[in-house]
Amino acid sequence: MGVVISLVGLFLFISGLTKSDFFIYRLFVARSKMLWKDEQIFHKFYQVVGVMIVIFGILGPHVILKK
C-alpha cells in the first residue's frame, strides 16, 4: 500500500516539475486555476504535495505496522 501512495506522490512531484500535459495532471491544474491565477503557484504546490505524499507513503506503513 505504501508503494502505491509513494508512486502517486512521485507522479505529482514529477508532473509539477515538468508541467506535464498528462490528462490527469491537466485535470488537477484546471481545478487549481479556479483558486490560484498564477500558474507557478500551483505547479510548486503539486511539487511540495508530491514530496509530502511520498514521505507519508514510506513512513506510514512503518508506523502502522510497528503498533
TORMAR-834396 format. One record per residue (C-alpha): residue in one letter; residue number from 1; x, y, z. Coordinates in pm, 1 decimal. Example, Ala and Ser with C-alpha at 12.3 -4.5 7.8 and 13.67 -1.06 7.14 Angstrom:
+------+-----+----------+----------+----------+
| code | pos |       px |       py |       pz |
+------+-----+----------+----------+----------+
|    A |   1 |   1230.0 |   -450.0 |    780.0 |
|    S |   2 |   1367.0 |   -106.0 |    714.0 |
+------+-----+----------+----------+----------+
***
This chain:
+------+-----+----------+----------+----------+
| code | pos |       px |       py |       pz |
+------+-----+----------+----------+----------+
|    M |   1 |      0.0 |      0.0 |      0.0 |
|    G |   2 |    281.5 |    239.0 |     81.9 |
|    V |   3 |    435.3 |    181.4 |   -260.6 |
|    V |   4 |    115.4 |    287.7 |   -437.3 |
|    I |   5 |     88.4 |    603.0 |   -226.2 |
|    S |   6 |    453.6 |    683.2 |   -292.9 |
|    L |   7 |    403.5 |    636.7 |   -667.1 |
|    V |   8 |    111.4 |    879.8 |   -664.8 |
|    G |   9 |    326.0 |   1132.4 |   -480.5 |
|    L |  10 |    610.8 |   1078.3 |   -723.9 |
|    F |  11 |    369.7 |   1131.1 |  -1014.1 |
|    L |  12 |    253.2 |   1463.3 |   -866.4 |
|    F |  13 |    609.9 |   1576.4 |   -799.0 |
|    I |  14 |    739.2 |   1492.1 |  -1146.8 |
|    S |  15 |    429.0 |   1632.4 |  -1316.6 |
|    G |  16 |    461.4 |   1957.7 |  -1124.4 |
|    L |  17 |    830.8 |   1975.7 |  -1201.5 |
|    T |  18 |    788.6 |   1920.4 |  -1575.4 |
|    K |  19 |    446.2 |   2092.0 |  -1604.0 |
|    S |  20 |    318.0 |   1776.3 |  -1767.5 |
|    D |  21 |     42.5 |   1756.7 |  -2028.0 |
|    F |  22 |    -80.2 |   1421.0 |  -1899.7 |
|    F |  23 |   -461.0 |   1433.7 |  -1877.7 |
|    I |  24 |   -486.8 |   1353.1 |  -1504.3 |
|    Y |  25 |   -243.5 |   1629.9 |  -1415.6 |
|    R |  26 |   -427.4 |   1867.8 |  -1650.6 |
|    L |  27 |   -746.8 |   1795.4 |  -1453.9 |
|    F |  28 |   -570.2 |   1889.8 |  -1130.0 |
|    V |  29 |   -433.3 |   2204.8 |  -1294.0 |
|    A |  30 |   -776.2 |   2303.1 |  -1427.9 |
|    R |  31 |   -921.8 |   2280.6 |  -1077.3 |
|    S |  32 |   -631.6 |   2477.2 |   -933.6 |
|    K |  33 |   -673.4 |   2758.4 |  -1186.1 |
|    M |  34 |  -1005.4 |   2837.4 |  -1021.5 |
|    L |  35 |   -830.4 |   2900.3 |   -688.7 |
|    W |  36 |   -498.6 |   3049.8 |   -798.0 |
|    K |  37 |   -447.8 |   3262.5 |  -1105.8 |
|    D |  38 |    -66.9 |   3231.7 |  -1116.3 |
|    E |  39 |     46.1 |   2906.2 |  -1281.2 |
|    Q |  40 |    376.9 |   2890.6 |  -1095.9 |
|    I |  41 |    199.6 |   2868.8 |   -760.5 |
|    F |  42 |      5.3 |   2552.0 |   -828.1 |
|    H |  43 |    292.0 |   2374.3 |  -1003.5 |
|    K |  44 |    507.3 |   2438.9 |   -695.4 |
|    F |  45 |    215.3 |   2333.7 |   -475.6 |
|    Y |  46 |    192.4 |   1996.4 |   -651.0 |
|    Q |  47 |    567.5 |   1950.6 |   -616.9 |
|    V |  48 |    551.1 |   2006.8 |   -240.0 |
|    V |  49 |    241.7 |   1790.9 |   -200.9 |
|    G |  50 |    404.9 |   1517.3 |   -408.3 |
|    V |  51 |    707.4 |   1507.8 |   -176.5 |
|    M |  52 |    482.0 |   1500.7 |    129.6 |
|    I |  53 |    280.0 |   1210.7 |    -11.7 |
|    V |  54 |    598.9 |   1015.7 |    -92.3 |
|    I |  55 |    722.0 |   1065.0 |    265.6 |
|    F |  56 |    385.3 |    958.0 |    402.6 |
|    G |  57 |    383.4 |    654.9 |    172.5 |
|    I |  58 |    723.6 |    547.6 |    300.0 |
|    L |  59 |    675.7 |    622.2 |    669.7 |
|    G |  60 |    303.3 |    549.2 |    703.8 |
|    P |  61 |    316.0 |    170.0 |    673.9 |
|    H |  62 |    616.2 |    151.6 |    906.7 |
|    V |  63 |    430.2 |    340.5 |   1177.4 |
|    I |  64 |    113.3 |    136.2 |   1127.3 |
|    L |  65 |    295.1 |   -198.4 |   1124.6 |
|    K |  66 |    501.2 |   -105.6 |   1429.1 |
|    K |  67 |    190.1 |    -95.9 |   1650.1 |
+------+-----+----------+----------+----------+
***
